[in-house]
Amino acid sequence: MRRIKEVEIGDRKVTIRELTVAEVRNWFKDLGKMRENGVDLVNEGIIADASLEDVVRMSDVTMDDLDRLTPSQIEPMIATCREINPHFFQLRHRLSEAARAMSLPVKD
């Protein structure tokens, strides 16, 4: 059964849900599209080891909702996303490490 948890952000309850394997596959496919269309560095870097797109993908908030919040308001959502989706964040970390390793210069 899919795990779901609610987080209170101000006067709103945000629902965070566990991703299915298919949703994780779609996320991975979307990474390729991101490379082609350009990366929004704010979305990808404002919160360590997660993106704002991750929050949108795992919850009932939109990017417009997030744009009206501060990072300190978003962080509890990210913490719950990490709690509910540990496998996703482990995969995200492994892929990030692999990408870094592949971009390192090779020494002769």
N, C-alpha and C positions, 0 to 999 in steps of 0.2 A: 504494500500500500504506500502511496506517495506521502511523504512527510510534509506537513504544512504547519506554519507557525505565524502568529500575528505579532507585530511590533507596533508600539504606539510612537508616532512621530508627531509631536505637538498634539493637536486635537483629532488627528486622523489615525486610523488603524490600517497598517500596511500588511498585506498577506504575502509571505515568502513561501515558495514551494520548492520541493525537490525536483530537479530536472530528471526527465526520463533519458534513457540512452539515446533515443532518437533526437531529443532536444540538444544533447551534447554533440551529437554528430552534426546537426545543423549549425551549432555554434562554430565547430571546427571548419565547416564549409564557408561560413561567413568570414572567417579570418582571411581566407584567400581573397574574397571580395574587398575586404578592408585594405589589403596590400595594393590592390588594383586602383581603388578609389581614393586612397590616402587615409592616413590615420589621424584621428582627432586626438591630439596629445593631451588635452585637458580630460577628455573622457577616459583615456587610458592611464593617465598618470596622477590624477588628483588624489586617489586613494591607493596606497601601496598594495600590490599583488591582486588587485581587482579593478574592474572598469565600471563606469557608470552603465554601460551596455549590459554588463553582467547583472546588475541590480534590476534593470528593466526586464531582462530575460527571465529572472527568477521571481519576479513579484508582479503586483498589480499596479505599479507606478509607471508613468511615462517619462520620457526624457524631459518634457516640459515641466512635469512635477518636480523632477530633480533639479532643474535649472533654478527653481524658486527656493531651494533649500541651501543651507550651508553645509560644508563638509562635516562639521560636528553633528549635524542632524542626519546626514547620510550614513555615518559610521555605524550606528546601531543596526541599520538595515544590512550593511555589509557583514557585520559580525554574525547576524542571524543567517545570512546567505552562506557564510563559511560553515556555520554549525549544521545547517540542513543539507549542504552539498559538499561534504569534505572530499569526495572522490573527484568532483569537478575541479576543485582548487588544487588538489594533488596533481591532476593531469595538467592543469594550467601551468603549475610550477615546473613540471618535468618538460613541457614543451618550451617554456621560456629558457630553461637551462640548456636544452638542446639547441635552440636558436642562437644563444650566446656562444656556445661551443663551436658551432658551425661558422660563426662570423669572426672567430679569433684568427689572427694571422698564423700561418704554419711556419715554424722555425726549421731551417735546414740543419 
